[in-house]
Amino acid sequence: MLANYSVVVQPNTKAHTETVEHVFERDVALHGLMPHAHLRGKAAKFSARYPDAREEVLLSVPKYAFNWQTHHVLKQPKRLPAGTKVIFDMAWDNSAQNPANPDPNRAVPWGSRPGTR
């Protein structure tokens, strides 16, 4: 799981972005990806930067919507060699322009605490 547990999306912020990265110390098999951002999610992207400096987008969700948030299972496991960096970019819209936003006037921390979705 890639997450920034200290994220706080400030009130009335149209485009709050965060990036989280992880370098795998050994070979891994990636079976799926799941962007997760509740009602204020705006866009998500997972990328891989391989040890040979090559980059690849693993999953791009340019118009994130909580009502269809799902686990994206790969048809075939993706082999990531040791030294691969996975980068997760997430954007949130905590503004009144987001029709799914229950309250654009409150700060939203990471997690599923009552009233934070």
N, C-alpha and C positions, 0 to 999 in steps of 0.2 A: 504494500500500500504506500502510495506517495501522497503525503499531505503536509500542509503547514498548519499545525495545531494552534498557532498564535494568530492566525488571520482574523482580522476584523474589518468588515466592509462598512465603511462610514455611511451615515445617513445621506440621502439625496446624491449618491454617487452613481453616475451613469455608466462608468467603465472602470471598475476596480480589477486589476490583474495581479496574478501571483504566478510564480514559476517555482517548481520543485524538481530537483534532480536526484538521481541515484546511479552510482556506478556499481555494476555487478562485478564481484571479485572472482566469480567462477562462471562457467558456461551455464546458461539457463534455457529453459523452453517456456516461451510465453504462450499461454493458451487463450487469454482474453484480456479485455480492458473495460473499465467501467468508470466513466466520468460521473461525478456525483456532486451536485451543487444545489439541490432543493429549488425553491421557487425563484431565486434571484440569479441563477446561473444564466450566462449569456452565450459563452462559447468555450470549447475545450479542444485541446490537441495534445496527443502523445507523439513524441519523436524519439528516434534512436540515433545516437552518434557513436559509430563503431570505432574500434581501436585504429583502423586505417584512415580515420577522419571522414569517411563517407557518412552521409546523413540520410535518414529515411523517415517519412511521416508514417506512423503506425496507425493512427486514427485521428481524423479531424471531424469535429462536430461544430460547424460554424454558427449554427442556430440552435443552441441547446434549449431543450424544453423538459421540465421536470415530469410532465405527464407521460413521456415516453422514454424516460431515463431507464436504461437497461444495460445488462452485461453484454458486451460485444464479444462473442466467441469466434475465434479464428477457425477457418476451415481446416487448416493444418497448423500445428504448433510452430511458432516462429523461433528459430534458434538464435540466441544472442550470445556471442562469445564473451568470455571474460574480458573485462575492460570496457564493455559497452556502457554508455551513459544513456539512461532513459530520462527524457525531459517531459514534464507535464505542465502545460500552460493552461490556466483557467481564467475566465473573465466573468464578472458578476455585474448585474445592473440593479442597483438598489435605489432607483429613481422612480418618480411617479409615472414616467413613460413606460415602465415595465408593467403590463396589465396583470401579470401574475403576482406582483409584489403586494403582500398584505399590509405593509406599513413602511413606506420609504423614509419616514422620519426617525427610525431607530437604527442604531448600529447593530450589525449582525456578526457574532463571533462564530468560529468553527464549532461544529457539533450539532447534535440534535436535542438541544435543551428546549423546554417548553417556550413557544413563542419565537424561536430563532429561525425557523424554517424559512 
